[in-house]
Amino acid sequence: MQKLTAQEEQAMKAIWQLGETHIRAILEVLGEEETPYTTLASTIKNLEKKGFLSSRKIGNVSLYEPLVTEEAYKNSFLHKFVEDYFDNSYQQMVNFFVENKKLTPAQLKEIITMIESEKK
């Protein structure tokens, strides 16, 4: 799965939130003043070409539906991130966050509890 640009990710987050939708509704979520209609329309077409969206026309309005779930994209992105930056080791990634004081002992205990409860 391809990594999306920041603009594409922002559009996909809005689409995941909305479900099947049209460009005007996406603009409302993103904030029309921040994103020009033509820029968003171009981004949406790119997402469709990349296989993230399907479209169908109703009258003169195109409706877009996600083909990739948010969870599937996150899993793919996170796996690639760990592979590229931490030699495919989630332990190294956690260690990095601990060393950089991004995870507290309490948070680590909570993670361990979650892992242990999944084993049962």
N, CA, C and O atoms as CSV, one atom per row, in Angstrom:
chain,resi,resn,atom,element,x,y,z
A,1,MET,N,N,0.848,-1.177,0.000
A,1,MET,CA,C,0.000,0.000,0.000
A,1,MET,C,C,0.894,1.241,0.000
A,1,MET,O,O,1.868,1.322,0.748
A,2,GLN,N,N,0.548,2.187,-0.839
A,2,GLN,CA,C,1.339,3.411,-0.943
A,2,GLN,C,C,1.139,4.314,0.262
A,2,GLN,O,O,0.047,4.382,0.827
A,3,LYS,N,N,2.205,5.006,0.650
A,3,LYS,CA,C,2.112,6.041,1.677
A,3,LYS,C,C,1.465,7.259,1.030
A,3,LYS,O,O,1.843,7.662,-0.071
A,4,LEU,N,N,0.509,7.829,1.706
A,4,LEU,CA,C,-0.184,8.994,1.188
A,4,LEU,C,C,0.541,10.274,1.569
A,4,LEU,O,O,1.258,10.317,2.569
A,5,THR,N,N,0.352,11.320,0.767
A,5,THR,CA,C,0.878,12.632,1.117
A,5,THR,C,C,0.051,13.167,2.294
A,5,THR,O,O,-1.015,12.634,2.601
A,6,ALA,N,N,0.541,14.204,2.937
A,6,ALA,CA,C,-0.182,14.801,4.067
A,6,ALA,C,C,-1.572,15.267,3.625
A,6,ALA,O,O,-2.549,15.088,4.351
A,7,GLN,N,N,-1.655,15.857,2.447
A,7,GLN,CA,C,-2.927,16.345,1.918
A,7,GLN,C,C,-3.892,15.173,1.644
A,7,GLN,O,O,-5.086,15.262,1.930
A,8,GLU,N,N,-3.356,14.085,1.092
A,8,GLU,CA,C,-4.173,12.903,0.824
A,8,GLU,C,C,-4.658,12.264,2.123
A,8,GLU,O,O,-5.812,11.845,2.219
A,9,GLU,N,N,-3.780,12.191,3.118
A,9,GLU,CA,C,-4.183,11.633,4.418
A,9,GLU,C,C,-5.288,12.458,5.050
A,9,GLU,O,O,-6.242,11.909,5.602
A,10,GLN,N,N,-5.163,13.759,4.970
A,10,GLN,CA,C,-6.172,14.653,5.536
A,10,GLN,C,C,-7.529,14.413,4.860
A,10,GLN,O,O,-8.559,14.354,5.532
A,11,ALA,N,N,-7.522,14.277,3.543
A,11,ALA,CA,C,-8.764,14.010,2.812
A,11,ALA,C,C,-9.331,12.646,3.194
A,11,ALA,O,O,-10.536,12.513,3.406
A,12,MET,N,N,-8.469,11.633,3.282
A,12,MET,CA,C,-8.933,10.295,3.635
A,12,MET,C,C,-9.515,10.264,5.042
A,12,MET,O,O,-10.510,9.578,5.277
A,13,LYS,N,N,-8.922,10.985,5.975
A,13,LYS,CA,C,-9.472,11.027,7.339
A,13,LYS,C,C,-10.901,11.562,7.313
A,13,LYS,O,O,-11.774,11.049,8.012
A,14,ALA,N,N,-11.134,12.593,6.504
A,14,ALA,CA,C,-12.485,13.148,6.387
A,14,ALA,C,C,-13.424,12.125,5.756
A,14,ALA,O,O,-14.564,11.979,6.197
A,15,ILE,N,N,-12.960,11.421,4.733
A,15,ILE,CA,C,-13.797,10.427,4.052
A,15,ILE,C,C,-14.088,9.250,4.974
A,15,ILE,O,O,-15.216,8.757,5.008
A,16,TRP,N,N,-13.086,8.792,5.721
A,16,TRP,CA,C,-13.330,7.710,6.683
A,16,TRP,C,C,-14.384,8.134,7.702
A,16,TRP,O,O,-15.219,7.329,8.116
A,17,GLN,N,N,-14.339,9.381,8.096
A,17,GLN,CA,C,-15.299,9.903,9.063
A,17,GLN,C,C,-16.702,9.968,8.456
A,17,GLN,O,O,-17.687,9.664,9.130
A,18,LEU,N,N,-16.790,10.362,7.191
A,18,LEU,CA,C,-18.082,10.587,6.555
A,18,LEU,C,C,-18.681,9.348,5.893
A,18,LEU,O,O,-19.903,9.241,5.784
A,19,GLY,N,N,-17.847,8.418,5.454
A,19,GLY,CA,C,-18.339,7.305,4.635
A,19,GLY,C,C,-18.507,7.802,3.206
A,19,GLY,O,O,-17.809,8.724,2.785
A,20,GLU,N,N,-19.428,7.199,2.455
A,20,GLU,CA,C,-19.636,7.651,1.071
A,20,GLU,C,C,-20.038,9.124,1.095
A,20,GLU,O,O,-20.948,9.517,1.825
A,21,THR,N,N,-19.358,9.921,0.298
A,21,THR,CA,C,-19.552,11.360,0.398
A,21,THR,C,C,-19.195,12.069,-0.902
A,21,THR,O,O,-18.767,11.444,-1.873
A,22,HIS,N,N,-19.377,13.374,-0.902
A,22,HIS,CA,C,-19.035,14.204,-2.057
A,22,HIS,C,C,-18.047,15.284,-1.611
A,22,HIS,O,O,-17.823,15.483,-0.417
A,23,ILE,N,N,-17.467,15.970,-2.584
A,23,ILE,CA,C,-16.387,16.918,-2.297
A,23,ILE,C,C,-16.831,18.051,-1.375
A,23,ILE,O,O,-16.071,18.441,-0.488
A,24,ARG,N,N,-18.016,18.580,-1.552
A,24,ARG,CA,C,-18.479,19.688,-0.692
A,24,ARG,C,C,-18.536,19.267,0.781
A,24,ARG,O,O,-18.178,20.050,1.661
A,25,ALA,N,N,-18.978,18.055,1.050
A,25,ALA,CA,C,-19.046,17.568,2.437
A,25,ALA,C,C,-17.644,17.415,3.017
A,25,ALA,O,O,-17.412,17.714,4.189
A,26,ILE,N,N,-16.718,16.951,2.192
A,26,ILE,CA,C,-15.318,16.822,2.640
A,26,ILE,C,C,-14.763,18.199,2.967
A,26,ILE,O,O,-14.071,18.377,3.970
A,27,LEU,N,N,-15.072,19.174,2.112
A,27,LEU,CA,C,-14.618,20.555,2.358
A,27,LEU,C,C,-15.139,21.091,3.683
A,27,LEU,O,O,-14.425,21.799,4.394
A,28,GLU,N,N,-16.379,20.755,4.016
A,28,GLU,CA,C,-16.950,21.212,5.288
A,28,GLU,C,C,-16.160,20.661,6.465
A,28,GLU,O,O,-15.917,21.367,7.444
A,29,VAL,N,N,-15.757,19.394,6.366
A,29,VAL,CA,C,-14.984,18.777,7.444
A,29,VAL,C,C,-13.591,19.395,7.513
A,29,VAL,O,O,-13.080,19.661,8.602
A,30,LEU,N,N,-12.975,19.624,6.351
A,30,LEU,CA,C,-11.614,20.162,6.313
A,30,LEU,C,C,-11.568,21.656,6.594
A,30,LEU,O,O,-10.550,22.161,7.069
A,31,GLY,N,N,-12.626,22.357,6.318
A,31,GLY,CA,C,-12.643,23.809,6.443
A,31,GLY,C,C,-12.404,24.422,5.071
A,31,GLY,O,O,-11.272,24.449,4.588
A,32,GLU,N,N,-13.458,24.909,4.449
A,32,GLU,CA,C,-13.386,25.410,3.073
A,32,GLU,C,C,-12.337,26.487,2.879
A,32,GLU,O,O,-11.688,26.534,1.833
A,33,GLU,N,N,-12.158,27.353,3.865
A,33,GLU,CA,C,-11.206,28.457,3.702
A,33,GLU,C,C,-9.761,27.969,3.620
A,33,GLU,O,O,-8.902,28.664,3.077
A,34,GLU,N,N,-9.488,26.786,4.154
A,34,GLU,CA,C,-8.122,26.263,4.157
A,34,GLU,C,C,-7.787,25.470,2.898
A,34,GLU,O,O,-6.626,25.416,2.492
A,35,THR,N,N,-8.786,24.858,2.279
A,35,THR,CA,C,-8.555,23.985,1.140
A,35,THR,C,C,-9.420,24.420,-0.033
A,35,THR,O,O,-10.647,24.343,0.046
A,36,PRO,N,N,-8.807,24.873,-1.113
A,36,PRO,CA,C,-9.599,25.233,-2.293
A,36,PRO,C,C,-10.280,23.995,-2.907
A,36,PRO,O,O,-9.723,22.897,-2.884
A,37,TYR,N,N,-11.471,24.186,-3.446
A,37,TYR,CA,C,-12.243,23.107,-4.043
A,37,TYR,C,C,-11.425,22.374,-5.106
A,37,TYR,O,O,-11.390,21.143,-5.121
A,38,THR,N,N,-10.773,23.117,-5.989
A,38,THR,CA,C,-10.027,22.489,-7.089
A,38,THR,C,C,-8.852,21.659,-6.578
A,38,THR,O,O,-8.540,20.612,-7.146
A,39,THR,N,N,-8.212,22.109,-5.530
A,39,THR,CA,C,-7.109,21.353,-4.936
A,39,THR,C,C,-7.624,20.046,-4.349
A,39,THR,O,O,-7.024,18.990,-4.550
A,40,LEU,N,N,-8.732,20.118,-3.626
A,40,LEU,CA,C,-9.315,18.910,-3.043
A,40,LEU,C,C,-9.783,17.960,-4.144
A,40,LEU,O,O,-9.576,16.751,-4.041
A,41,ALA,N,N,-10.402,18.481,-5.181
A,41,ALA,CA,C,-10.869,17.636,-6.288
A,41,ALA,C,C,-9.696,16.894,-6.921
A,41,ALA,O,O,-9.818,15.718,-7.262
A,42,SER,N,N,-8.579,17.565,-7.079
A,42,SER,CA,C,-7.371,16.940,-7.636
A,42,SER,C,C,-6.845,15.860,-6.693
A,42,SER,O,O,-6.452,14.781,-7.136
A,43,THR,N,N,-6.838,16.150,-5.412
A,43,THR,CA,C,-6.397,15.180,-4.401
A,43,THR,C,C,-7.282,13.943,-4.424
A,43,THR,O,O,-6.791,12.817,-4.343
A,44,ILE,N,N,-8.581,14.156,-4.536
A,44,ILE,CA,C,-9.542,13.049,-4.570
A,44,ILE,C,C,-9.301,12.185,-5.804
A,44,ILE,O,O,-9.337,10.957,-5.716
A,45,LYS,N,N,-9.056,12.811,-6.946
A,45,LYS,CA,C,-8.773,12.049,-8.179
A,45,LYS,C,C,-7.507,11.218,-8.011
A,45,LYS,O,O,-7.449,10.079,-8.475
A,46,ASN,N,N,-6.490,11.778,-7.352
A,46,ASN,CA,C,-5.249,11.029,-7.095
A,46,ASN,C,C,-5.527,9.823,-6.197
A,46,ASN,O,O,-4.998,8.736,-6.432
A,47,LEU,N,N,-6.351,10.016,-5.176
A,47,LEU,CA,C,-6.700,8.911,-4.275
A,47,LEU,C,C,-7.456,7.819,-5.019
A,47,LEU,O,O,-7.294,6.631,-4.735
A,48,GLU,N,N,-8.275,8.232,-5.966
A,48,GLU,CA,C,-9.006,7.252,-6.771
A,48,GLU,C,C,-8.035,6.472,-7.665
A,48,GLU,O,O,-8.155,5.253,-7.794
A,49,LYS,N,N,-7.086,7.163,-8.276
A,49,LYS,CA,C,-6.075,6.506,-9.122
A,49,LYS,C,C,-5.210,5.537,-8.320
A,49,LYS,O,O,-4.803,4.493,-8.830
A,50,LYS,N,N,-4.930,5.883,-7.069
A,50,LYS,CA,C,-4.103,5.036,-6.201
A,50,LYS,C,C,-4.879,3.854,-5.625
A,50,LYS,O,O,-4.295,2.991,-4.971
A,51,GLY,N,N,-6.188,3.811,-5.863
A,51,GLY,CA,C,-6.997,2.691,-5.400
A,51,GLY,C,C,-7.545,2.838,-3.984
A,51,GLY,O,O,-7.988,1.857,-3.387
A,52,PHE,N,N,-7.518,4.045,-3.446
A,52,PHE,CA,C,-8.042,4.282,-2.104
A,52,PHE,C,C,-9.539,4.589,-2.112
A,52,PHE,O,O,-10.219,4.406,-1.102
A,53,LEU,N,N,-10.050,5.055,-3.250
A,53,LEU,CA,C,-11.446,5.450,-3.368
A,53,LEU,C,C,-12.086,4.874,-4.620
A,53,LEU,O,O,-11.409,4.611,-5.614
A,54,SER,N,N,-13.394,4.683,-4.559
A,54,SER,CA,C,-14.170,4.411,-5.767
A,54,SER,C,C,-15.150,5.574,-5.901
A,54,SER,O,O,-15.438,6.275,-4.931
A,55,SER,N,N,-15.648,5.764,-7.098
A,55,SER,CA,C,-16.605,6.850,-7.290
A,55,SER,C,C,-17.771,6.381,-8.133
A,55,SER,O,O,-17.670,5.431,-8.910
A,56,ARG,N,N,-18.879,7.075,-7.956
A,56,ARG,CA,C,-20.048,6.867,-8.806
A,56,ARG,C,C,-20.746,8.205,-8.940
A,56,ARG,O,O,-20.704,9.044,-8.041
A,57,LYS,N,N,-21.387,8.384,-10.080
A,57,LYS,CA,C,-22.079,9.646,-10.336
A,57,LYS,C,C,-23.568,9.508,-10.098
A,57,LYS,O,O,-24.195,8.522,-10.484
A,58,ILE,N,N,-24.113,10.519,-9.456
A,58,ILE,CA,C,-25.560,10.653,-9.332
A,58,ILE,C,C,-25.875,12.048,-9.860
A,58,ILE,O,O,-25.600,13.056,-9.209
A,59,GLY,N,N,-26.457,12.080,-11.050
A,59,GLY,CA,C,-26.668,13.369,-11.717
A,59,GLY,C,C,-25.323,13.966,-12.058
A,59,GLY,O,O,-24.513,13.336,-12.738
A,60,ASN,N,N,-25.082,15.169,-11.596
A,60,ASN,CA,C,-23.783,15.798,-11.866
A,60,ASN,C,C,-22.872,15.810,-10.631
A,60,ASN,O,O,-21.883,16.540,-10.590
A,61,VAL,N,N,-23.215,14.995,-9.629
A,61,VAL,CA,C,-22.421,14.918,-8.396
A,61,VAL,C,C,-21.711,13.569,-8.328
A,61,VAL,O,O,-22.326,12.518,-8.510
A,62,SER,N,N,-20.421,13.619,-8.065
A,62,SER,CA,C,-19.660,12.384,-7.859
A,62,SER,C,C,-19.632,12.062,-6.369
A,62,SER,O,O,-19.349,12.920,-5.533
A,63,LEU,N,N,-19.932,10.806,-6.060
A,63,LEU,CA,C,-19.845,10.321,-4.687
A,63,LEU,C,C,-18.629,9.427,-4.575
A,63,LEU,O,O,-18.367,8.603,-5.451
A,64,TYR,N,N,-17.890,9.593,-3.491
A,64,TYR,CA,C,-16.654,8.844,-3.278
A,64,TYR,C,C,-16.797,7.969,-2.042
A,64,TYR,O,O,-17.329,8.385,-1.012
A,65,GLU,N,N,-16.304,6.744,-2.181
A,65,GLU,CA,C,-16.394,5.777,-1.088
A,65,GLU,C,C,-15.003,5.186,-0.852
A,65,GLU,O,O,-14.303,4.859,-1.810
A,66,PRO,N,N,-14.595,5.045,0.417
A,66,PRO,CA,C,-13.269,4.475,0.685
A,66,PRO,C,C,-13.219,2.991,0.325
A,66,PRO,O,O,-14.136,2.232,0.638
A,67,LEU,N,N,-12.137,2.593,-0.334
A,67,LEU,CA,C,-11.889,1.184,-0.639
A,67,LEU,C,C,-10.923,0.576,0.368
A,67,LEU,O,O,-10.835,-0.645,0.503
A,68,VAL,N,N,-10.201,1.442,1.075
A,68,VAL,CA,C,-9.226,1.029,2.088
A,68,VAL,C,C,-9.725,1.557,3.427
A,68,VAL,O,O,-10.052,2.737,3.554
A,69,THR,N,N,-9.781,0.681,4.420
A,69,THR,CA,C,-10.224,1.135,5.741
A,69,THR,C,C,-9.104,1.915,6.428
A,69,THR,O,O,-7.927,1.779,6.094
A,70,GLU,N,N,-9.500,2.718,7.379
A,70,GLU,CA,C,-8.519,3.482,8.154
A,70,GLU,C,C,-7.578,2.538,8.894
A,70,GLU,O,O,-6.371,2.774,8.959
A,71,GLU,N,N,-8.136,1.472,9.447
A,71,GLU,CA,C,-7.329,0.502,10.191
A,71,GLU,C,C,-6.303,-0.183,9.286
A,71,GLU,O,O,-5.150,-0.364,9.677
A,72,ALA,N,N,-6.722,-0.561,8.085
A,72,ALA,CA,C,-5.797,-1.215,7.146
A,72,ALA,C,C,-4.666,-0.273,6.759
A,72,ALA,O,O,-3.513,-0.692,6.655
A,73,TYR,N,N,-4.995,1.005,6.546
A,73,TYR,CA,C,-3.959,1.977,6.197
A,73,TYR,C,C,-3.001,2.181,7.367
A,73,TYR,O,O,-1.785,2.205,7.173
A,74,LYS,N,N,-3.530,2.328,8.565
A,74,LYS,CA,C,-2.679,2.516,9.745
A,74,LYS,C,C,-1.750,1.322,9.941
A,74,LYS,O,O,-0.560,1.489,10.211
A,75,ASN,N,N,-2.304,0.109,9.801
A,75,ASN,CA,C,-1.480,-1.096,9.958
A,75,ASN,C,C,-0.343,-1.127,8.945
A,75,ASN,O,O,0.800,-1.428,9.290
A,76,SER,N,N,-0.660,-0.817,7.706
A,76,SER,CA,C,0.350,-0.822,6.651
A,76,SER,C,C,1.416,0.240,6.913
A,76,SER,O,O,2.614,-0.019,6.801
A,77,PHE,N,N,0.952,1.449,7.267
A,77,PHE,CA,C,1.874,2.556,7.519
A,77,PHE,C,C,2.768,2.263,8.716
A,77,PHE,O,O,3.977,2.488,8.654
A,78,LEU,N,N,2.190,1.766,9.802
A,78,LEU,CA,C,2.961,1.491,11.008
A,78,LEU,C,C,3.976,0.379,10.763
A,78,LEU,O,O,5.122,0.467,11.205
A,79,HIS,N,N,3.551,-0.663,10.061
A,79,HIS,CA,C,4.480,-1.760,9.755
A,79,HIS,C,C,5.674,-1.239,8.957
A,79,HIS,O,O,6.821,-1.567,9.261
A,80,LYS,N,N,5.402,-0.437,7.951
A,80,LYS,CA,C,6.480,0.117,7.115
A,80,LYS,C,C,7.381,1.038,7.945
A,80,LYS,O,O,8.601,1.029,7.776
A,81,PHE,N,N,6.793,1.817,8.824
A,81,PHE,CA,C,7.535,2.725,9.698
A,81,PHE,C,C,8.488,1.941,10.599
A,81,PHE,O,O,9.665,2.282,10.713
A,82,VAL,N,N,7.972,0.890,11.237
A,82,VAL,CA,C,8.806,0.068,12.128
A,82,VAL,C,C,9.893,-0.632,11.325
A,82,VAL,O,O,11.034,-0.735,11.774
A,83,GLU,N,N,9.543,-1.104,10.153
A,83,GLU,CA,C,10.507,-1.774,9.278
A,83,GLU,C,C,11.639,-0.813,8.878
A,83,GLU,O,O,12.813,-1.176,8.942
A,84,ASP,N,N,11.284,0.404,8.467
A,84,ASP,CA,C,12.267,1.370,7.972
A,84,ASP,C,C,13.133,1.997,9.068
A,84,ASP,O,O,14.326,2.217,8.860
A,85,TYR,N,N,12.547,2.283,10.223
A,85,TYR,CA,C,13.256,3.048,11.242
A,85,TYR,C,C,13.730,2.239,12.442
A,85,TYR,O,O,14.592,2.696,13.193
A,86,PHE,N,N,13.172,1.035,12.633
A,86,PHE,CA,C,13.521,0.262,13.823
A,86,PHE,C,C,13.896,-1.181,13.488
A,86,PHE,O,O,13.707,-2.079,14.309
A,87,ASP,N,N,14.421,-1.403,12.295
A,87,ASP,CA,C,14.856,-2.737,11.861
A,87,ASP,C,C,13.785,-3.803,12.095
A,87,ASP,O,O,14.084,-4.933,12.483
A,88,ASN,N,N,12.542,-3.419,11.853
A,88,ASN,CA,C,11.396,-4.308,11.988
A,88,ASN,C,C,11.208,-4.831,13.419
A,88,ASN,O,O,10.659,-5.914,13.621
A,89,SER,N,N,11.664,-4.061,14.400
A,89,SER,CA,C,11.568,-4.460,15.799
A,89,SER,C,C,10.668,-3.486,16.568
A,89,SER,O,O,11.014,-2.321,16.768
A,90,TYR,N,N,9.515,-3.988,16.989
A,90,TYR,CA,C,8.616,-3.166,17.798
A,90,TYR,C,C,9.236,-2.898,19.171
A,90,TYR,O,O,8.964,-1.872,19.795
A,91,GLN,N,N,10.063,-3.823,19.629
A,91,GLN,CA,C,10.751,-3.626,20.903
A,91,GLN,C,C,11.690,-2.424,20.807
A,91,GLN,O,O,11.742,-1.601,21.721
A,92,GLN,N,N,12.427,-2.322,19.704
A,92,GLN,CA,C,13.306,-1.154,19.513
A,92,GLN,C,C,12.488,0.136,19.469
A,92,GLN,O,O,12.915,1.169,19.986
A,93,MET,N,N,11.315,0.069,18.850
A,93,MET,CA,C,10.475,1.262,18.772
A,93,MET,C,C,10.021,1.689,20.164
A,93,MET,O,O,10.096,2.869,20.506
A,94,VAL,N,N,9.551,0.739,20.965
A,94,VAL,CA,C,9.109,1.057,22.325
A,94,VAL,C,C,10.286,1.601,23.129
A,94,VAL,O,O,10.144,2.577,23.864
A,95,ASN,N,N,11.446,0.967,22.986
A,95,ASN,CA,C,12.649,1.425,23.676
A,95,ASN,C,C,12.980,2.866,23.299
A,95,ASN,O,O,13.362,3.662,24.156
A,96,PHE,N,N,12.837,3.198,22.034
A,96,PHE,CA,C,13.085,4.563,21.565
A,96,PHE,C,C,12.174,5.550,22.299
A,96,PHE,O,O,12.626,6.598,22.761
A,97,PHE,N,N,10.897,5.207,22.401
A,97,PHE,CA,C,9.956,6.103,23.077
A,97,PHE,C,C,10.239,6.202,24.577
A,97,PHE,O,O,10.053,7.261,25.177
A,98,VAL,N,N,10.680,5.122,25.171
A,98,VAL,CA,C,11.038,5.151,26.590
A,98,VAL,C,C,12.252,6.047,26.793
A,98,VAL,O,O,12.246,6.921,27.660
A,99,GLU,N,N,13.293,5.830,25.993
A,99,GLU,CA,C,14.523,6.622,26.133
A,99,GLU,C,C,14.273,8.111,25.902
A,99,GLU,O,O,14.937,8.953,26.508
A,100,ASN,N,N,13.333,8.433,25.042
A,100,ASN,CA,C,13.029,9.833,24.755
A,100,ASN,C,C,11.900,10.380,25.626
A,100,ASN,O,O,11.318,11.429,25.349
A,101,LYS,N,N,11.612,9.620,26.699
A,101,LYS,CA,C,10.612,10.024,27.696
A,101,LYS,C,C,9.248,10.345,27.091
A,101,LYS,O,O,8.576,11.293,27.499
A,102,LYS,N,N,8.856,9.532,26.109
A,102,LYS,CA,C,7.536,9.661,25.495
A,102,LYS,C,C,6.555,8.646,26.075
A,102,LYS,O,O,5.347,8.740,25.858
A,103,LEU,N,N,7.090,7.672,26.816
A,103,LEU,CA,C,6.264,6.675,27.505
A,103,LEU,C,C,6.664,6.644,28.970
A,103,LEU,O,O,7.848,6.558,29.299
A,104,THR,N,N,5.682,6.714,29.837
A,104,THR,CA,C,5.942,6.663,31.275
A,104,THR,C,C,5.880,5.212,31.747
A,104,THR,O,O,5.337,4.356,31.049
A,105,PRO,N,N,6.434,4.931,32.933
A,105,PRO,CA,C,6.309,3.579,33.492
A,105,PRO,C,C,4.839,3.137,33.612
A,105,PRO,O,O,4.516,1.976,33.364
A,106,ALA,N,N,3.976,4.049,33.986
A,106,ALA,CA,C,2.549,3.715,34.109
A,106,ALA,C,C,1.961,3.326,32.749
A,106,ALA,O,O,1.169,2.388,32.657
A,107,GLN,N,N,2.346,4.037,31.713
A,107,GLN,CA,C,1.862,3.709,30.378
A,107,GLN,C,C,2.402,2.346,29.921
A,107,GLN,O,O,1.682,1.568,29.295
A,108,LEU,N,N,3.664,2.067,30.237
A,108,LEU,CA,C,4.238,0.763,29.889
A,108,LEU,C,C,3.509,-0.365,30.615
A,108,LEU,O,O,3.228,-1.408,30.025
A,109,LYS,N,N,3.205,-0.156,31.887
A,109,LYS,CA,C,2.456,-1.166,32.654
A,109,LYS,C,C,1.089,-1.406,32.015
A,109,LYS,O,O,0.617,-2.541,31.940
A,110,GLU,N,N,0.469,-0.335,31.561
A,110,GLU,CA,C,-0.835,-0.450,30.905
A,110,GLU,C,C,-0.720,-1.251,29.599
A,110,GLU,O,O,-1.592,-2.059,29.278
A,111,ILE,N,N,0.341,-1.020,28.869
A,111,ILE,CA,C,0.583,-1.771,27.628
A,111,ILE,C,C,0.805,-3.244,27.939
A,111,ILE,O,O,0.266,-4.112,27.251
A,112,ILE,N,N,1.586,-3.530,28.960
A,112,ILE,CA,C,1.840,-4.921,29.365
A,112,ILE,C,C,0.533,-5.600,29.776
A,112,ILE,O,O,0.288,-6.752,29.417
A,113,THR,N,N,-0.293,-4.896,30.517
A,113,THR,CA,C,-1.595,-5.436,30.922
A,113,THR,C,C,-2.449,-5.750,29.697
A,113,THR,O,O,-3.109,-6.788,29.649
A,114,MET,N,N,-2.438,-4.865,28.713
A,114,MET,CA,C,-3.198,-5.101,27.486
A,114,MET,C,C,-2.682,-6.343,26.755
A,114,MET,O,O,-3.469,-7.161,26.277
A,115,ILE,N,N,-1.375,-6.476,26.673
A,115,ILE,CA,C,-0.771,-7.641,25.994
A,115,ILE,C,C,-1.138,-8.918,26.722
A,115,ILE,O,O,-1.530,-9.904,26.099
A,116,GLU,N,N,-1.011,-8.901,28.052
A,116,GLU,CA,C,-1.313,-10.086,28.843
A,116,GLU,C,C,-2.786,-10.471,28.748
A,116,GLU,O,O,-3.109,-11.658,28.721
A,117,SER,N,N,-3.670,-9.502,28.698
A,117,SER,CA,C,-5.104,-9.811,28.604
A,117,SER,C,C,-5.454,-10.374,27.225
A,117,SER,O,O,-6.413,-11.136,27.098
A,118,GLU,N,N,-4.693,-10.011,26.196
A,118,GLU,CA,C,-4.904,-10.562,24.853
A,118,GLU,C,C,-4.502,-12.025,24.781
A,118,GLU,O,O,-5.064,-12.784,23.992
A,119,LYS,N,N,-3.529,-12.430,25.600
A,119,LYS,CA,C,-3.055,-13.815,25.595
A,119,LYS,C,C,-4.097,-14.779,26.167
A,119,LYS,O,O,-4.103,-15.963,25.832
A,120,LYS,N,N,-4.970,-14.270,27.022
A,120,LYS,CA,C,-5.945,-15.137,27.718
A,120,LYS,C,C,-7.097,-15.505,26.837
A,120,LYS,O,O,-7.998,-16.225,27.269
